[in-house]
Amino acid sequence: MAAQQQPWSGIQVETSFFPLSFFLYACTPRIVIDGNVMLRPWGVHSIPLEPGMHNIRIYFHYLFLPQCGPAAINVVVQPNCVHRIKYEMGIFMFSTGSIREISPPFRFQ
């Protein structure tokens, strides 16, 4: 018998960058949710959140610059749903990153 996955609410954040910008592996993205800062490596991270409106902001430090590639989005987290957020940093270091919600959210039955 397979174990049934427990329902939870929150977001799954994927952070990535342009492949030729491999030096960004030395930088750690900051994921800011409602003012709370989390340092997470580049990749996919699941973050449980209470249902409701949440402000998500992502950026990283680079050399002496405290905020490179800033991008923000507001997400309304639904109960028993995981909303997928994708953050991408482009080729130009001093430009803003792009952030979007990938639809539809994963809903637990």
Chimera marker file (.cmm) of the C-alpha trace (Angstrom):
<marker_set name="trace">
<marker id="1" x="0.000" y="0.000" z="0.000" r="1" g="1" b="0" radius="0.5"/>
<marker id="2" x="1.459" y="3.380" z="-1.008" r="1" g="1" b="0" radius="0.5"/>
<marker id="3" x="1.710" y="6.112" z="1.565" r="1" g="1" b="0" radius="0.5"/>
<marker id="4" x="-0.677" y="8.935" z="0.843" r="1" g="1" b="0" radius="0.5"/>
<marker id="5" x="0.872" y="12.382" z="0.610" r="1" g="1" b="0" radius="0.5"/>
<marker id="6" x="-0.270" y="14.733" z="3.372" r="1" g="1" b="0" radius="0.5"/>
<marker id="7" x="-1.970" y="17.921" z="2.143" r="1" g="1" b="0" radius="0.5"/>
<marker id="8" x="-0.173" y="21.167" z="2.842" r="1" g="1" b="0" radius="0.5"/>
<marker id="9" x="-0.412" y="24.774" z="1.677" r="1" g="1" b="0" radius="0.5"/>
<marker id="10" x="2.459" y="26.869" z="0.446" r="1" g="1" b="0" radius="0.5"/>
<marker id="11" x="4.782" y="27.584" z="-2.441" r="1" g="1" b="0" radius="0.5"/>
<marker id="12" x="7.447" y="25.793" z="-4.395" r="1" g="1" b="0" radius="0.5"/>
<marker id="13" x="10.111" y="28.279" z="-5.499" r="1" g="1" b="0" radius="0.5"/>
<marker id="14" x="12.515" y="27.539" z="-8.347" r="1" g="1" b="0" radius="0.5"/>
<marker id="15" x="15.485" y="29.893" z="-8.723" r="1" g="1" b="0" radius="0.5"/>
<marker id="16" x="17.684" y="29.713" z="-11.814" r="1" g="1" b="0" radius="0.5"/>
<marker id="17" x="20.017" y="31.799" z="-13.965" r="1" g="1" b="0" radius="0.5"/>
<marker id="18" x="21.360" y="32.005" z="-17.515" r="1" g="1" b="0" radius="0.5"/>
<marker id="19" x="23.748" y="29.036" z="-18.025" r="1" g="1" b="0" radius="0.5"/>
<marker id="20" x="26.753" y="31.176" z="-19.004" r="1" g="1" b="0" radius="0.5"/>
<marker id="21" x="26.457" y="33.055" z="-15.702" r="1" g="1" b="0" radius="0.5"/>
<marker id="22" x="27.875" y="30.057" z="-13.819" r="1" g="1" b="0" radius="0.5"/>
<marker id="23" x="29.715" y="32.415" z="-11.438" r="1" g="1" b="0" radius="0.5"/>
<marker id="24" x="26.318" y="33.009" z="-9.782" r="1" g="1" b="0" radius="0.5"/>
<marker id="25" x="26.733" y="29.625" z="-8.084" r="1" g="1" b="0" radius="0.5"/>
<marker id="26" x="28.930" y="31.609" z="-5.670" r="1" g="1" b="0" radius="0.5"/>
<marker id="27" x="25.941" y="33.856" z="-4.810" r="1" g="1" b="0" radius="0.5"/>
<marker id="28" x="23.129" y="32.707" z="-2.537" r="1" g="1" b="0" radius="0.5"/>
<marker id="29" x="19.603" y="33.868" z="-3.412" r="1" g="1" b="0" radius="0.5"/>
<marker id="30" x="17.563" y="35.516" z="-0.699" r="1" g="1" b="0" radius="0.5"/>
<marker id="31" x="13.891" y="34.547" z="-0.686" r="1" g="1" b="0" radius="0.5"/>
<marker id="32" x="11.926" y="37.119" z="1.297" r="1" g="1" b="0" radius="0.5"/>
<marker id="33" x="8.381" y="36.129" z="2.253" r="1" g="1" b="0" radius="0.5"/>
<marker id="34" x="6.364" y="38.790" z="4.049" r="1" g="1" b="0" radius="0.5"/>
<marker id="35" x="9.605" y="40.392" z="5.264" r="1" g="1" b="0" radius="0.5"/>
<marker id="36" x="11.235" y="37.154" z="6.515" r="1" g="1" b="0" radius="0.5"/>
<marker id="37" x="14.544" y="36.474" z="4.741" r="1" g="1" b="0" radius="0.5"/>
<marker id="38" x="15.649" y="32.911" z="3.903" r="1" g="1" b="0" radius="0.5"/>
<marker id="39" x="18.951" y="32.062" z="2.242" r="1" g="1" b="0" radius="0.5"/>
<marker id="40" x="18.535" y="29.128" z="-0.149" r="1" g="1" b="0" radius="0.5"/>
<marker id="41" x="20.881" y="27.792" z="-2.858" r="1" g="1" b="0" radius="0.5"/>
<marker id="42" x="19.851" y="27.947" z="-6.507" r="1" g="1" b="0" radius="0.5"/>
<marker id="43" x="17.267" y="25.268" z="-7.263" r="1" g="1" b="0" radius="0.5"/>
<marker id="44" x="13.812" y="24.177" z="-6.107" r="1" g="1" b="0" radius="0.5"/>
<marker id="45" x="12.563" y="24.711" z="-2.559" r="1" g="1" b="0" radius="0.5"/>
<marker id="46" x="9.216" y="23.894" z="-0.931" r="1" g="1" b="0" radius="0.5"/>
<marker id="47" x="8.052" y="26.398" z="1.654" r="1" g="1" b="0" radius="0.5"/>
<marker id="48" x="4.890" y="25.784" z="3.699" r="1" g="1" b="0" radius="0.5"/>
<marker id="49" x="2.742" y="28.894" z="4.190" r="1" g="1" b="0" radius="0.5"/>
<marker id="50" x="-0.616" y="29.674" z="5.726" r="1" g="1" b="0" radius="0.5"/>
<marker id="51" x="-3.421" y="30.268" z="3.206" r="1" g="1" b="0" radius="0.5"/>
<marker id="52" x="-3.796" y="33.934" z="2.250" r="1" g="1" b="0" radius="0.5"/>
<marker id="53" x="-1.904" y="36.735" z="0.490" r="1" g="1" b="0" radius="0.5"/>
<marker id="54" x="1.909" y="36.623" z="0.644" r="1" g="1" b="0" radius="0.5"/>
<marker id="55" x="4.532" y="38.942" z="-0.830" r="1" g="1" b="0" radius="0.5"/>
<marker id="56" x="7.527" y="37.072" z="-2.247" r="1" g="1" b="0" radius="0.5"/>
<marker id="57" x="10.714" y="38.911" z="-3.153" r="1" g="1" b="0" radius="0.5"/>
<marker id="58" x="13.920" y="37.326" z="-4.458" r="1" g="1" b="0" radius="0.5"/>
<marker id="59" x="17.372" y="38.839" z="-4.957" r="1" g="1" b="0" radius="0.5"/>
<marker id="60" x="21.020" y="37.999" z="-4.304" r="1" g="1" b="0" radius="0.5"/>
<marker id="61" x="24.197" y="39.764" z="-3.170" r="1" g="1" b="0" radius="0.5"/>
<marker id="62" x="26.960" y="40.191" z="-5.753" r="1" g="1" b="0" radius="0.5"/>
<marker id="63" x="30.351" y="41.638" z="-4.840" r="1" g="1" b="0" radius="0.5"/>
<marker id="64" x="29.607" y="44.948" z="-3.111" r="1" g="1" b="0" radius="0.5"/>
<marker id="65" x="26.016" y="45.197" z="-4.348" r="1" g="1" b="0" radius="0.5"/>
<marker id="66" x="23.485" y="44.237" z="-1.671" r="1" g="1" b="0" radius="0.5"/>
<marker id="67" x="20.599" y="43.553" z="-4.095" r="1" g="1" b="0" radius="0.5"/>
<marker id="68" x="21.088" y="42.216" z="-7.603" r="1" g="1" b="0" radius="0.5"/>
<marker id="69" x="18.301" y="40.868" z="-9.777" r="1" g="1" b="0" radius="0.5"/>
<marker id="70" x="15.420" y="41.936" z="-7.533" r="1" g="1" b="0" radius="0.5"/>
<marker id="71" x="11.947" y="40.687" z="-8.425" r="1" g="1" b="0" radius="0.5"/>
<marker id="72" x="8.709" y="40.459" z="-6.449" r="1" g="1" b="0" radius="0.5"/>
<marker id="73" x="5.271" y="38.920" z="-6.756" r="1" g="1" b="0" radius="0.5"/>
<marker id="74" x="2.141" y="38.672" z="-4.624" r="1" g="1" b="0" radius="0.5"/>
<marker id="75" x="0.652" y="35.184" z="-4.337" r="1" g="1" b="0" radius="0.5"/>
<marker id="76" x="-2.703" y="34.208" z="-2.862" r="1" g="1" b="0" radius="0.5"/>
<marker id="77" x="-2.056" y="30.771" z="-1.339" r="1" g="1" b="0" radius="0.5"/>
<marker id="78" x="-5.156" y="28.578" z="-1.403" r="1" g="1" b="0" radius="0.5"/>
<marker id="79" x="-5.799" y="25.909" z="1.256" r="1" g="1" b="0" radius="0.5"/>
<marker id="80" x="-4.273" y="22.502" z="0.370" r="1" g="1" b="0" radius="0.5"/>
<marker id="81" x="-2.573" y="23.999" z="-2.711" r="1" g="1" b="0" radius="0.5"/>
<marker id="82" x="1.086" y="24.363" z="-3.653" r="1" g="1" b="0" radius="0.5"/>
<marker id="83" x="1.705" y="27.393" z="-5.858" r="1" g="1" b="0" radius="0.5"/>
<marker id="84" x="4.758" y="27.124" z="-8.103" r="1" g="1" b="0" radius="0.5"/>
<marker id="85" x="6.916" y="30.255" z="-8.437" r="1" g="1" b="0" radius="0.5"/>
<marker id="86" x="9.776" y="30.576" z="-10.941" r="1" g="1" b="0" radius="0.5"/>
<marker id="87" x="12.537" y="33.172" z="-10.572" r="1" g="1" b="0" radius="0.5"/>
<marker id="88" x="15.059" y="33.592" z="-13.383" r="1" g="1" b="0" radius="0.5"/>
<marker id="89" x="18.093" y="35.843" z="-13.549" r="1" g="1" b="0" radius="0.5"/>
<marker id="90" x="18.993" y="36.877" z="-17.069" r="1" g="1" b="0" radius="0.5"/>
<marker id="91" x="22.350" y="37.396" z="-18.713" r="1" g="1" b="0" radius="0.5"/>
<marker id="92" x="22.873" y="41.002" z="-17.569" r="1" g="1" b="0" radius="0.5"/>
<marker id="93" x="24.032" y="41.157" z="-13.956" r="1" g="1" b="0" radius="0.5"/>
<marker id="94" x="22.590" y="44.590" z="-13.204" r="1" g="1" b="0" radius="0.5"/>
<marker id="95" x="19.109" y="43.993" z="-14.614" r="1" g="1" b="0" radius="0.5"/>
<marker id="96" x="16.085" y="42.863" z="-12.657" r="1" g="1" b="0" radius="0.5"/>
<marker id="97" x="15.186" y="39.196" z="-12.476" r="1" g="1" b="0" radius="0.5"/>
<marker id="98" x="11.887" y="37.809" z="-13.703" r="1" g="1" b="0" radius="0.5"/>
<marker id="99" x="9.397" y="36.114" z="-11.424" r="1" g="1" b="0" radius="0.5"/>
<marker id="100" x="6.077" y="34.482" z="-12.235" r="1" g="1" b="0" radius="0.5"/>
<marker id="101" x="3.590" y="31.970" z="-10.941" r="1" g="1" b="0" radius="0.5"/>
<marker id="102" x="3.357" y="28.817" z="-13.023" r="1" g="1" b="0" radius="0.5"/>
<marker id="103" x="-0.280" y="27.840" z="-13.431" r="1" g="1" b="0" radius="0.5"/>
<marker id="104" x="-2.197" y="25.995" z="-12.256" r="1" g="1" b="0" radius="0.5"/>
<marker id="105" x="-1.262" y="25.352" z="-8.625" r="1" g="1" b="0" radius="0.5"/>
<marker id="106" x="-0.963" y="21.741" z="-7.487" r="1" g="1" b="0" radius="0.5"/>
<marker id="107" x="-4.074" y="20.868" z="-5.467" r="1" g="1" b="0" radius="0.5"/>
<marker id="108" x="-4.203" y="18.008" z="-2.979" r="1" g="1" b="0" radius="0.5"/>
<marker id="109" x="-7.403" y="15.987" z="-3.222" r="1" g="1" b="0" radius="0.5"/>
<link id1="1" id2="2" r="1" g="1" b="0" radius="0.2"/>
<link id1="2" id2="3" r="1" g="1" b="0" radius="0.2"/>
<link id1="3" id2="4" r="1" g="1" b="0" radius="0.2"/>
<link id1="4" id2="5" r="1" g="1" b="0" radius="0.2"/>
<link id1="5" id2="6" r="1" g="1" b="0" radius="0.2"/>
<link id1="6" id2="7" r="1" g="1" b="0" radius="0.2"/>
<link id1="7" id2="8" r="1" g="1" b="0" radius="0.2"/>
<link id1="8" id2="9" r="1" g="1" b="0" radius="0.2"/>
<link id1="9" id2="10" r="1" g="1" b="0" radius="0.2"/>
<link id1="10" id2="11" r="1" g="1" b="0" radius="0.2"/>
<link id1="11" id2="12" r="1" g="1" b="0" radius="0.2"/>
<link id1="12" id2="13" r="1" g="1" b="0" radius="0.2"/>
<link id1="13" id2="14" r="1" g="1" b="0" radius="0.2"/>
<link id1="14" id2="15" r="1" g="1" b="0" radius="0.2"/>
<link id1="15" id2="16" r="1" g="1" b="0" radius="0.2"/>
<link id1="16" id2="17" r="1" g="1" b="0" radius="0.2"/>
<link id1="17" id2="18" r="1" g="1" b="0" radius="0.2"/>
<link id1="18" id2="19" r="1" g="1" b="0" radius="0.2"/>
<link id1="19" id2="20" r="1" g="1" b="0" radius="0.2"/>
<link id1="20" id2="21" r="1" g="1" b="0" radius="0.2"/>
<link id1="21" id2="22" r="1" g="1" b="0" radius="0.2"/>
<link id1="22" id2="23" r="1" g="1" b="0" radius="0.2"/>
<link id1="23" id2="24" r="1" g="1" b="0" radius="0.2"/>
<link id1="24" id2="25" r="1" g="1" b="0" radius="0.2"/>
<link id1="25" id2="26" r="1" g="1" b="0" radius="0.2"/>
<link id1="26" id2="27" r="1" g="1" b="0" radius="0.2"/>
<link id1="27" id2="28" r="1" g="1" b="0" radius="0.2"/>
<link id1="28" id2="29" r="1" g="1" b="0" radius="0.2"/>
<link id1="29" id2="30" r="1" g="1" b="0" radius="0.2"/>
<link id1="30" id2="31" r="1" g="1" b="0" radius="0.2"/>
<link id1="31" id2="32" r="1" g="1" b="0" radius="0.2"/>
<link id1="32" id2="33" r="1" g="1" b="0" radius="0.2"/>
<link id1="33" id2="34" r="1" g="1" b="0" radius="0.2"/>
<link id1="34" id2="35" r="1" g="1" b="0" radius="0.2"/>
<link id1="35" id2="36" r="1" g="1" b="0" radius="0.2"/>
<link id1="36" id2="37" r="1" g="1" b="0" radius="0.2"/>
<link id1="37" id2="38" r="1" g="1" b="0" radius="0.2"/>
<link id1="38" id2="39" r="1" g="1" b="0" radius="0.2"/>
<link id1="39" id2="40" r="1" g="1" b="0" radius="0.2"/>
<link id1="40" id2="41" r="1" g="1" b="0" radius="0.2"/>
<link id1="41" id2="42" r="1" g="1" b="0" radius="0.2"/>
<link id1="42" id2="43" r="1" g="1" b="0" radius="0.2"/>
<link id1="43" id2="44" r="1" g="1" b="0" radius="0.2"/>
<link id1="44" id2="45" r="1" g="1" b="0" radius="0.2"/>
<link id1="45" id2="46" r="1" g="1" b="0" radius="0.2"/>
<link id1="46" id2="47" r="1" g="1" b="0" radius="0.2"/>
<link id1="47" id2="48" r="1" g="1" b="0" radius="0.2"/>
<link id1="48" id2="49" r="1" g="1" b="0" radius="0.2"/>
<link id1="49" id2="50" r="1" g="1" b="0" radius="0.2"/>
<link id1="50" id2="51" r="1" g="1" b="0" radius="0.2"/>
<link id1="51" id2="52" r="1" g="1" b="0" radius="0.2"/>
<link id1="52" id2="53" r="1" g="1" b="0" radius="0.2"/>
<link id1="53" id2="54" r="1" g="1" b="0" radius="0.2"/>
<link id1="54" id2="55" r="1" g="1" b="0" radius="0.2"/>
<link id1="55" id2="56" r="1" g="1" b="0" radius="0.2"/>
<link id1="56" id2="57" r="1" g="1" b="0" radius="0.2"/>
<link id1="57" id2="58" r="1" g="1" b="0" radius="0.2"/>
<link id1="58" id2="59" r="1" g="1" b="0" radius="0.2"/>
<link id1="59" id2="60" r="1" g="1" b="0" radius="0.2"/>
<link id1="60" id2="61" r="1" g="1" b="0" radius="0.2"/>
<link id1="61" id2="62" r="1" g="1" b="0" radius="0.2"/>
<link id1="62" id2="63" r="1" g="1" b="0" radius="0.2"/>
<link id1="63" id2="64" r="1" g="1" b="0" radius="0.2"/>
<link id1="64" id2="65" r="1" g="1" b="0" radius="0.2"/>
<link id1="65" id2="66" r="1" g="1" b="0" radius="0.2"/>
<link id1="66" id2="67" r="1" g="1" b="0" radius="0.2"/>
<link id1="67" id2="68" r="1" g="1" b="0" radius="0.2"/>
<link id1="68" id2="69" r="1" g="1" b="0" radius="0.2"/>
<link id1="69" id2="70" r="1" g="1" b="0" radius="0.2"/>
<link id1="70" id2="71" r="1" g="1" b="0" radius="0.2"/>
<link id1="71" id2="72" r="1" g="1" b="0" radius="0.2"/>
<link id1="72" id2="73" r="1" g="1" b="0" radius="0.2"/>
<link id1="73" id2="74" r="1" g="1" b="0" radius="0.2"/>
<link id1="74" id2="75" r="1" g="1" b="0" radius="0.2"/>
<link id1="75" id2="76" r="1" g="1" b="0" radius="0.2"/>
<link id1="76" id2="77" r="1" g="1" b="0" radius="0.2"/>
<link id1="77" id2="78" r="1" g="1" b="0" radius="0.2"/>
<link id1="78" id2="79" r="1" g="1" b="0" radius="0.2"/>
<link id1="79" id2="80" r="1" g="1" b="0" radius="0.2"/>
<link id1="80" id2="81" r="1" g="1" b="0" radius="0.2"/>
<link id1="81" id2="82" r="1" g="1" b="0" radius="0.2"/>
<link id1="82" id2="83" r="1" g="1" b="0" radius="0.2"/>
<link id1="83" id2="84" r="1" g="1" b="0" radius="0.2"/>
<link id1="84" id2="85" r="1" g="1" b="0" radius="0.2"/>
<link id1="85" id2="86" r="1" g="1" b="0" radius="0.2"/>
<link id1="86" id2="87" r="1" g="1" b="0" radius="0.2"/>
<link id1="87" id2="88" r="1" g="1" b="0" radius="0.2"/>
<link id1="88" id2="89" r="1" g="1" b="0" radius="0.2"/>
<link id1="89" id2="90" r="1" g="1" b="0" radius="0.2"/>
<link id1="90" id2="91" r="1" g="1" b="0" radius="0.2"/>
<link id1="91" id2="92" r="1" g="1" b="0" radius="0.2"/>
<link id1="92" id2="93" r="1" g="1" b="0" radius="0.2"/>
<link id1="93" id2="94" r="1" g="1" b="0" radius="0.2"/>
<link id1="94" id2="95" r="1" g="1" b="0" radius="0.2"/>
<link id1="95" id2="96" r="1" g="1" b="0" radius="0.2"/>
<link id1="96" id2="97" r="1" g="1" b="0" radius="0.2"/>
<link id1="97" id2="98" r="1" g="1" b="0" radius="0.2"/>
<link id1="98" id2="99" r="1" g="1" b="0" radius="0.2"/>
<link id1="99" id2="100" r="1" g="1" b="0" radius="0.2"/>
<link id1="100" id2="101" r="1" g="1" b="0" radius="0.2"/>
<link id1="101" id2="102" r="1" g="1" b="0" radius="0.2"/>
<link id1="102" id2="103" r="1" g="1" b="0" radius="0.2"/>
<link id1="103" id2="104" r="1" g="1" b="0" radius="0.2"/>
<link id1="104" id2="105" r="1" g="1" b="0" radius="0.2"/>
<link id1="105" id2="106" r="1" g="1" b="0" radius="0.2"/>
<link id1="106" id2="107" r="1" g="1" b="0" radius="0.2"/>
<link id1="107" id2="108" r="1" g="1" b="0" radius="0.2"/>
<link id1="108" id2="109" r="1" g="1" b="0" radius="0.2"/>
</marker_set>
